[in-house]
Amino acid sequence: AQKITQTQPGMFVQEKEAVTLDCTYDTSDPSYGLFWYKQPSSGEMIFLIYQGSYDQQNATEGRYSLNFQKARKSANLVISASQLGDSAMYFCAMRDILTGGGNKLTFGTGTQLKVEL
Amino acid sequence: DTEVTQTPKHLVMGMTNKKSLKCEQHMGHRAMYWYKQKAKKPPELMFVYSYEKLSINESVPSRFSPECPNSSLLNLHLHALQPEDSALYLCASSQETGSANEKLFFGSGTQLSVL
C-alpha cells in the first residue's frame, strides 16, 4: 500500500523568502508519480507540480521546484520568493493507476502555509 | 476551458431530504471522480468513473449514489444522510490517456451540512 507523510502541520514564512514543505512516501511500485496540490480557503485543489519516479531531473514550474531524493523517498516542495497569495494548505499526493480505469490520488495530511509581511 | 464546475457551492439538508450534487467539465476528460474532505483533513476518494462506467467505489455507504449521464457530467445523489456526512465534496476529472504525469483537475467543491 502507498503511504504519504507530511510531518509539518503548519509553516510560517516571510514574504519574498523561500520555504520548503516536506513530503516522504512509501511504495513498493518501481514506477510512480508524485504530485503537489495547493488548496486555498476557497476549497479548490490546484495542481502545482509533478515528479515521475524515472525522471532524471527535479521538476520545476515557475516559483515551484521539487527536491526529489529517490533513495530517501522524499519529494519536498520548494517555493521561492513567497507571496501573500501562497498562503494555503499544501498536499503531497501519490498516483496509483487503477486497473478498471482512472487514477487514484492518495494524499498526505497536508501543510498549512502562512506567508507573513 | 480548463474548469471543473460544481453546483451548488453550499448545501444544507435534513437527514430525511434527497438532494443532488452536480459536476460538469468540458475539457474532453474521460475519467471523473468524487472525493470527500472533512475539515483540516486530506481528500478521500469515494468514486471513480472511467468512460462513463463506474470503475471504483471505495466502500461508500449506499446513501451516496453516483451517476454519470455522459462524459461531461457527474452527479452525486444524496439520501438519508447523517450529520457525520457533513464535509466538502470535491469533483475532479482527468484525461485518461494513461500517461504517467496525468493530473486531476478539481472543482471548488460543494460544502455540505447535514442537520
HADDOCK unambig.tbl for C-alpha pairs under 7 A between the chains (distance, minus, plus):
assign (segid A and resid 33 and name CA) (segid B and resid 100 and name CA) 6.62 0.50 0.50
assign (segid A and resid 33 and name CA) (segid B and resid 101 and name CA) 6.75 0.50 0.50
assign (segid A and resid 42 and name CA) (segid B and resid 108 and name CA) 6.77 0.50 0.50
assign (segid A and resid 43 and name CA) (segid B and resid 108 and name CA) 5.16 0.50 0.50
assign (segid A and resid 43 and name CA) (segid B and resid 109 and name CA) 6.28 0.50 0.50
assign (segid A and resid 44 and name CA) (segid B and resid 106 and name CA) 6.24 0.50 0.50
assign (segid A and resid 44 and name CA) (segid B and resid 107 and name CA) 5.61 0.50 0.50
assign (segid A and resid 44 and name CA) (segid B and resid 108 and name CA) 3.90 0.50 0.50
assign (segid A and resid 44 and name CA) (segid B and resid 109 and name CA) 6.55 0.50 0.50
assign (segid A and resid 45 and name CA) (segid B and resid 106 and name CA) 5.55 0.50 0.50
assign (segid A and resid 50 and name CA) (segid B and resid 101 and name CA) 6.64 0.50 0.50
assign (segid A and resid 52 and name CA) (segid B and resid 101 and name CA) 6.96 0.50 0.50
assign (segid A and resid 100 and name CA) (segid B and resid 55 and name CA) 5.19 0.50 0.50
assign (segid A and resid 101 and name CA) (segid B and resid 50 and name CA) 5.33 0.50 0.50
assign (segid A and resid 101 and name CA) (segid B and resid 55 and name CA) 6.07 0.50 0.50
assign (segid A and resid 102 and name CA) (segid B and resid 31 and name CA) 5.63 0.50 0.50
assign (segid A and resid 102 and name CA) (segid B and resid 48 and name CA) 6.59 0.50 0.50
assign (segid A and resid 102 and name CA) (segid B and resid 50 and name CA) 5.67 0.50 0.50
assign (segid A and resid 102 and name CA) (segid B and resid 96 and name CA) 6.20 0.50 0.50
assign (segid A and resid 107 and name CA) (segid B and resid 42 and name CA) 6.00 0.50 0.50
assign (segid A and resid 107 and name CA) (segid B and resid 43 and name CA) 6.87 0.50 0.50
assign (segid A and resid 108 and name CA) (segid B and resid 42 and name CA) 6.56 0.50 0.50
assign (segid A and resid 109 and name CA) (segid B and resid 41 and name CA) 6.16 0.50 0.50
assign (segid A and resid 109 and name CA) (segid B and resid 42 and name CA) 5.40 0.50 0.50
assign (segid A and resid 110 and name CA) (segid B and resid 42 and name CA) 6.67 0.50 0.50
